[in-house]
């Protein structure tokens, strides 16, 4: 049976990291923890559990992609690597199921599963995260940071791009597909995540980060996130700019433009209900998804300003 190595990444995750470490003990041949400048007891907790600890150089901007690359590089003769974020705990049974699925098809470069929120109902924002994680099983274009990867595939594409600060997993998956690898999601519980997103401010910053990812990954792969960028430009910029202009033309034109948001909200809610969300949750989530176009646009603008001015691509934290 091919051994599986585990790479955990984190920064000041506290009890969440302890749970993540404990969830993989005994399941991995090698366990590497990559720390991005923690000031809590993260490094000590990892060392206590026998993990190889890699502390990133603080003079270079931290990114999750950079951390995962460092974790992979610290492994000895990796063959299959399971990457997990430090705020996630591995669900028993996933590792074996994912390994078996990966080995069943030599064209498979990556396998993922279902992530869910530990405290789903602690906030509307946690509920929204939980919905985002629950995607259909089968062949996929991309996945989040929790993934089992064939080492050969990782090495072929050069790992992750350390300059990508958000949606780095999407960018990595896009290069995998372009290199001819297949990506699958199996219908198995994979990890339990603790978003701990309890305020509107946290949600807003996360949505800004998402927009930055839309723009940066889209800059590298123009065909990817095209629809998301278009929506942000229409609902976050074009319609708001047209509203004051339309006042000059006629008093009723702004009202028509405002109905565009209402229609988008209703269409989004209906789509969420079709996906299985209870109607009360669907309408609350639809409000945030409609509103998200504005912070998404801000994030997109931040990327292009950074790109044009040569500023460092620093992470946008929401916790």
Buried (B, 14 or more C-beta within 10 A) or exposed (E): EEEBBBBBBBBBBBEBBBBBBEBBEEBBBBBBBBBBEBEBEBBEBBEEBEBBBBBBEEEEBBBBBBBBBBBBEBBEEBEBBBBBBBBBBBBEEBBEBBBEBBBEEEEBBBBBBBBBBBBBEBBBBBBBBBBBBBBEEEEBEBBBBBBBBBBEBBEBBEBBBBBBBBBBBBBBBBBBBEEEBBBBBBEBBBBBBBBBBBEEEBBBBBBBBBBBBBBBBBBBBEEBBEEBBEBBBBBBBEBBEBBEEBEEEEEEBBEEBEEBBEEBBEEBBBEBBEEEBEEEBBBBBBEBBBBBBBBBBBBBBBBEEBEEEEEEBEBBEBB
